[in-house]
Amino acid sequence: MVNISEVTAAPSPDLLTPDNCAVLFVDHQPQMFFGTGSGDRTAIINSTVGLAKSAKAFDVPVVLSTVAAESFSGPIMPQLAAVFPEQKIIDRSTMNAWEDLAFVEAVKATGRKKLVIAGLWTEVCVVLPALSAIAQGYEVYVVTDASGGVSPQAHEHAIQRMVQGGAVPVTWVQVLLELQRDWARTETYAAVGDVVKEHGGAYGLGMVYAQAVIGAHAAG
């Protein structure tokens, strides 16, 4: 029941902020993309880079991880590595990243309790660490459009399994705008606008149009 006297203009603690979350990228590698059939792979790449640039715009800590990079899956996709050129990439043998000590230690080092995770494939390399992190008390947000499975069914069933386990499905633009939350936050306004224009498709073109017609300070 709502107590009107206690209602304030304040955000929910469930919302993502630059200070309460970390972003985990798991196995965005060539061999994993070759087997992805749940959606357009070019769109997944675009969403992944958009998510990466969103994290960078707000200085959100990230963890980059690969599986069997030298023996099977290949290097992390270059577009993602280019966003974080100084970032150490954690390579694993485990399909479940949460069973790799270096990966878990990197997550712990961020000090964040909300984990935003994206990866390939959804039904293996995303669902396994997501459920494992939830079991240890983390809040997990799965970026569905920056993830992909071997088939639409595999992707959707994995999302359903994670939701049933307590994860929250989101999209990369949702993460970006939740971090910004207010167009009056001028310190990140330009960076957010750049990410949207580069990776936001028609929405990005809309921002280009608005700024051209209305002016440089047109809101998103």
Phi, psi and chi 1 to 4 in degrees:
 res  aa     phi    psi   chi1   chi2   chi3   chi4
   1 MET       -  135.9 -177.7  177.8  -66.1      -
   2 VAL   -78.1  131.1  175.8      -      -      -
   3 ASN  -101.0  102.5 -175.9  -20.8      -      -
   4 ILE   -56.1  -33.1  -60.9  -61.9      -      -
   5 SER   -68.5  -17.8   64.8      -      -      -
   6 GLU  -103.6    1.4  -64.4 -178.4   -4.3      -
   7 VAL   -76.3  128.4  174.1      -      -      -
   8 THR  -133.0  163.9   61.1      -      -      -
   9 ALA   -84.6   75.6      -      -      -      -
  10 ALA  -137.9  145.3      -      -      -      -
  11 PRO   -74.0  156.1   29.2  -36.2      -      -
  12 SER   -69.1  144.2  165.3      -      -      -
  13 PRO   -67.5  -11.5   23.3  -34.0      -      -
  14 ASP   -74.6  -15.9  -70.3  -25.5      -      -
  15 LEU   -75.1  148.1  -61.2 -176.9      -      -
  16 LEU   -75.8  139.2  -61.9  169.7      -      -
  17 THR  -133.5  162.5   73.3      -      -      -
  18 PRO   -60.8  -18.3  -26.0   36.7      -      -
  19 ASP  -100.6   -5.9  -60.4  -40.6      -      -
  20 ASN  -119.8    2.9   69.5   13.0      -      -
  21 CYS  -133.8  162.1   68.6      -      -      -
  22 ALA  -131.5  154.0      -      -      -      -
  23 VAL  -114.3  128.7 -178.4      -      -      -
  24 LEU  -113.0  125.4  -42.8 -178.5      -      -
  25 PHE  -109.6  119.5  -65.9   90.7      -      -
  26 VAL  -120.4  111.4 -177.0      -      -      -
  27 ASP    65.9   41.0  -55.1  -10.8      -      -
  28 HIS   -82.0   78.9  -70.1   93.1      -      -
  29 GLN  -127.0  157.5  -60.3  165.3  -98.1      -
  30 PRO   -54.4  -50.8  -28.3   35.6      -      -
  31 GLN   -61.6  -33.6 -174.8   63.5   40.3      -
  32 MET   -71.0  -38.4  -53.9  -53.1  -66.6      -
  33 PHE   -65.4  -36.2  -88.2  107.1      -      -
  34 PHE   -58.5  -34.7  -64.7  158.6      -      -
  35 GLY   -91.9    0.4      -      -      -      -
  36 THR   -81.1  125.1  -62.4      -      -      -
  37 GLY  -134.6   15.3      -      -      -      -
  38 SER   -85.1  -16.2   59.9      -      -      -
  39 GLY  -170.1  180.0      -      -      -      -
  40 ASP   -65.4  122.3  179.5   73.5      -      -
  41 ARG   -69.2  -33.1  -74.7  171.9  -74.3 -169.0
  42 THR   -63.6  -38.2  -59.7      -      -      -
  43 ALA   -66.6  -37.9      -      -      -      -
  44 ILE   -65.2  -42.0  -63.8  171.8      -      -
  45 ILE   -60.9  -46.1  -68.7  171.0      -      -
  46 ASN   -59.5  -43.9  178.1   70.3      -      -
  47 SER   -66.0  -37.9  -64.1      -      -      -
  48 THR   -65.1  -45.3  -58.2      -      -      -
  49 VAL   -67.8  -37.8  178.5      -      -      -
  50 GLY   -60.3  -42.3      -      -      -      -
  51 LEU   -63.8  -42.8  177.2   64.4      -      -
  52 ALA   -61.5  -46.1      -      -      -      -
  53 LYS   -67.7  -29.5  -69.3 -178.7  178.6  178.4
  54 SER   -64.2  -46.2  -60.6      -      -      -
  55 ALA   -61.5  -42.5      -      -      -      -
  56 LYS   -66.0  -38.5 -173.2  170.2 -175.0  177.5
  57 ALA   -60.0  -30.8      -      -      -      -
  58 PHE  -107.4    8.8  -71.0   92.1      -      -
  59 ASP    57.0   38.5 -160.9   25.7      -      -
  60 VAL   -81.4  132.3  171.8      -      -      -
  61 PRO   -64.6  143.8   20.4  -30.9      -      -
  62 VAL  -126.8  155.7  -57.8      -      -      -
  63 VAL  -125.2  125.9  176.3      -      -      -
  64 LEU  -108.5  130.9  -53.8  179.9      -      -
  65 SER  -141.9  146.7 -173.3      -      -      -
  66 THR  -127.7  165.0   55.4      -      -      -
  67 VAL  -123.6  128.1   61.8      -      -      -
  68 ALA    47.9   49.8      -      -      -      -
  69 ALA   -61.8  -39.5      -      -      -      -
  70 GLU   -87.7  -24.8  -65.0 -175.0    2.5      -
  71 SER  -101.7  -17.4   60.8      -      -      -
  72 PHE  -151.3  -54.3 -179.6   71.9      -      -
  73 SER   -88.5  -17.4  -60.2      -      -      -
  74 GLY    85.0  174.0      -      -      -      -
  75 PRO   -72.3  162.3   29.5  -36.5      -      -
  76 ILE   -58.6  146.7 -161.7  166.5      -      -
  77 MET   -58.7  134.6   61.5 -176.1 -126.5      -
  78 PRO   -61.9  -30.9   18.9  -31.1      -      -
  79 GLN   -62.9  -34.5  -58.5   95.2  -42.2      -
  80 LEU   -76.2  -44.5  178.3   54.2      -      -
  81 ALA   -60.8  -33.3      -      -      -      -
  82 ALA   -67.1  -26.9      -      -      -      -
  83 VAL   -71.2  -32.2  179.4      -      -      -
  84 PHE  -126.7   68.9  -53.6  106.1      -      -
  85 PRO   -63.4  -23.3   22.9  -33.9      -      -
  86 GLU   -97.7   -1.2  -54.7  -58.8  -38.6      -
  87 GLN   -78.4  132.1 -177.7   81.4   18.1      -
  88 LYS   -71.6  134.9  178.3 -178.1  177.4 -178.7
  89 ILE  -102.0  124.3  -60.1  169.4      -      -
  90 ILE   -91.5  112.8  -59.8  168.3      -      -
  91 ASP   -95.4  142.9 -168.2   48.5      -      -
  92 ARG  -130.8  166.6  -38.0  175.1  -41.8  -85.1
  93 SER  -104.3  -19.8   63.7      -      -      -
  94 THR   -81.8  137.0   61.9      -      -      -
  95 MET   -68.0  -35.5  -73.7 -178.8  -82.6      -
  96 ASN   -89.5  106.6 -180.0    7.2      -      -
  97 ALA   -58.5  -27.4      -      -      -      -
  98 TRP   -73.4   -5.0 -150.0  -97.7      -      -
  99 GLU   -98.9    6.6  -65.6  179.0   47.9      -
 100 ASP  -103.9  121.7 -177.4   87.3      -      -
 101 LEU   -60.8  -43.9  178.8   60.8      -      -
 102 ALA   -63.5  -38.7      -      -      -      -
 103 PHE   -64.9  -49.1 -179.3   87.9      -      -
 104 VAL   -63.2  -40.1  173.6      -      -      -
 105 GLU   -64.0  -36.5  -72.0  -59.5  -43.8      -
 106 ALA   -66.1  -39.7      -      -      -      -
 107 VAL   -64.9  -45.7  173.8      -      -      -
 108 LYS   -60.5  -36.2  -70.2  168.0   60.1  177.9
 109 ALA   -66.1  -22.0      -      -      -      -
 110 THR   -69.6  -25.5   68.6      -      -      -
 111 GLY    73.8    9.5      -      -      -      -
 112 ARG   -98.5  147.6  -52.8  -60.6  172.3   84.1
 113 LYS  -104.4  -13.0  -63.5 -177.9  178.9  179.9
 114 LYS  -104.1  123.9  -65.4 -179.1 -174.4  -70.8
 115 LEU  -113.8  124.2  -55.7 -179.5      -      -
 116 VAL  -101.1  119.3  178.9      -      -      -
 117 ILE  -125.6  140.2 -176.6  169.4      -      -
 118 ALA  -142.1  149.1      -      -      -      -
 119 GLY   177.9 -178.1      -      -      -      -
 120 LEU  -128.2  135.9  -55.0  175.9      -      -
 121 TRP   -89.7  154.6  -61.8  -42.0      -      -
 122 THR   -57.5  -41.2  -39.3      -      -      -
 123 GLU   -79.2   -5.7   67.2  -88.4   24.5      -
 124 VAL  -127.6  -71.7 -177.5      -      -      -
 125 CYS   -77.9   -7.5  -60.3      -      -      -
 126 VAL  -103.2  -50.5  176.9      -      -      -
 127 VAL   -64.1  -36.9   70.0      -      -      -
 128 LEU   -66.4  -52.0  -60.0 -178.4      -      -
 129 PRO   -68.9  -30.1   21.9  -32.1      -      -
 130 ALA   -62.0  -50.6      -      -      -      -
 131 LEU   -67.0  -34.6  -66.3  178.6      -      -
 132 SER   -67.0  -40.9  -60.1      -      -      -
 133 ALA   -66.6  -41.7      -      -      -      -
 134 ILE   -60.0  -40.8  -69.9  169.7      -      -
 135 ALA   -62.3  -22.5      -      -      -      -
 136 GLN  -103.5   14.9  -64.5 -169.3   23.2      -
 137 GLY   101.2   -1.0      -      -      -      -
 138 TYR   -78.8  153.5  -76.1   92.1      -      -
 139 GLU   -96.3  128.4  -61.9  174.4   47.3      -
 140 VAL  -118.7  132.8  173.0      -      -      -
 141 TYR  -120.5  121.3  -60.5   73.9      -      -
 142 VAL  -101.2  122.5  179.6      -      -      -
 143 VAL   -86.0   97.6 -171.3      -      -      -
 144 THR   -68.8  -33.1   58.9      -      -      -
 145 ASP   -86.0   -6.6   56.3   -7.1      -      -
 146 ALA  -104.3   16.0      -      -      -      -
 147 SER  -129.4  161.1  -56.2      -      -      -
 148 GLY  -158.0  150.4      -      -      -      -
 149 GLY  -117.8 -179.3      -      -      -      -
 150 VAL   -73.0  -18.0  -61.7      -      -      -
 151 SER  -154.1  162.0   67.8      -      -      -
 152 PRO   -56.7  -40.1  -28.0   36.8      -      -
 153 GLN   -64.2  -44.2 -174.4  179.2   47.6      -
 154 ALA   -61.6  -43.1      -      -      -      -
 155 HIS   -62.9  -49.1  179.5   68.9      -      -
 156 GLU   -67.9  -40.6  -70.2  -57.9  -37.2      -
 157 HIS   -65.4  -35.8  -75.1 -175.1      -      -
 158 ALA   -65.5  -41.9      -      -      -      -
 159 ILE   -61.8  -44.4  -67.0  170.1      -      -
 160 GLN   -59.7  -42.7  -69.4  174.6   16.0      -
 161 ARG   -62.8  -42.2 -176.6 -179.2  180.0 -171.3
 162 MET   -67.8  -39.8  -72.4 -175.9  -79.4      -
 163 VAL   -61.8  -43.7  168.7      -      -      -
 164 GLN   -62.3  -28.7  -69.9  171.1   -3.5      -
 165 GLY   -84.4   -6.5      -      -      -      -
 166 GLY   115.3   -0.2      -      -      -      -
 167 ALA   -77.4  158.5      -      -      -      -
 168 VAL  -113.9  119.6  179.4      -      -      -
 169 PRO   -78.9  135.3   27.7  -31.3      -      -
 170 VAL  -139.9  173.2  -65.8      -      -      -
 171 THR  -117.4  166.6   64.0      -      -      -
 172 TRP   -67.2  -38.1   82.0  -94.0      -      -
 173 VAL   -65.6  -37.3  171.0      -      -      -
 174 GLN   -59.3  -44.3 -179.5  179.3  -10.0      -
 175 VAL   -61.1  -47.5  172.0      -      -      -
 176 LEU   -57.4  -49.5  172.3   64.9      -      -
 177 LEU   -74.2  -26.3  -61.1 -174.9      -      -
 178 GLU   -70.1  -34.9 -164.8  162.2  -41.2      -
 179 LEU   -70.0  -38.1  -66.7  174.0      -      -
 180 GLN   -74.7  -54.0  175.4   67.7   19.8      -
 181 ARG    63.4  -28.6 -165.4  107.0   38.0   80.2
 182 ASP  -146.4  120.5 -172.5  -19.3      -      -
 183 TRP   -68.0  -10.1  -68.0  116.0      -      -
 184 ALA   -79.7   -6.2      -      -      -      -
 185 ARG   -79.4   86.2  -68.3  176.5  177.3  166.8
 186 THR   -68.5  -22.9   55.8      -      -      -
 187 GLU   -67.2  -23.5   64.6  -86.9   16.3      -
 188 THR  -118.8    0.4   49.6      -      -      -
 189 TYR   -57.8  -49.4  179.2   92.5      -      -
 190 ALA   -65.6  -42.0      -      -      -      -
 191 ALA   -64.0  -42.2      -      -      -      -
 192 VAL   -63.3  -44.0  168.5      -      -      -
 193 GLY   -59.1  -40.0      -      -      -      -
 194 ASP   -64.7  -42.1  -71.8  -17.8      -      -
 195 VAL   -63.9  -44.4  174.2      -      -      -
 196 VAL   -63.4  -43.5  170.2      -      -      -
 197 LYS   -67.0  -31.5  -75.4 -177.7  -79.4 -170.5
 198 GLU   -80.7  -35.6  -69.2  173.2    8.1      -
 199 HIS  -127.5   -1.6  -60.3  -78.0      -      -
 200 GLY   -91.1   12.2      -      -      -      -
 201 GLY    58.1 -132.7      -      -      -      -
 202 ALA   -62.8  -33.4      -      -      -      -
 203 TYR   -62.7  -40.5  175.9   43.6      -      -
 204 GLY   -63.9  -41.4      -      -      -      -
 205 LEU   -63.1  -33.8  -71.8  176.6      -      -
 206 GLY   -62.1  -38.3      -      -      -      -
 207 MET   -67.5  -39.3  -73.5 -165.9   69.7      -
 208 VAL   -59.8  -45.5  172.2      -      -      -
 209 TYR   -63.3  -47.3  173.8   81.5      -      -
 210 ALA   -61.0  -42.3      -      -      -      -
 211 GLN   -70.8  -30.8  -69.3  178.5  -11.8      -
 212 ALA   -73.1  -37.7      -      -      -      -
 213 VAL   -90.7  -43.6  174.0      -      -      -
 214 ILE   -89.6  -37.6  -58.6  173.2      -      -
 215 GLY   140.1  170.8      -      -      -      -
 216 ALA   -65.0  -19.9      -      -      -      -
 217 HIS  -105.0   21.9  -60.8  -71.0      -      -
 218 ALA   -62.5  133.8      -      -      -      -
 219 ALA   -75.6  159.4      -      -      -      -
 220 GLY   -76.5      -      -      -      -      -
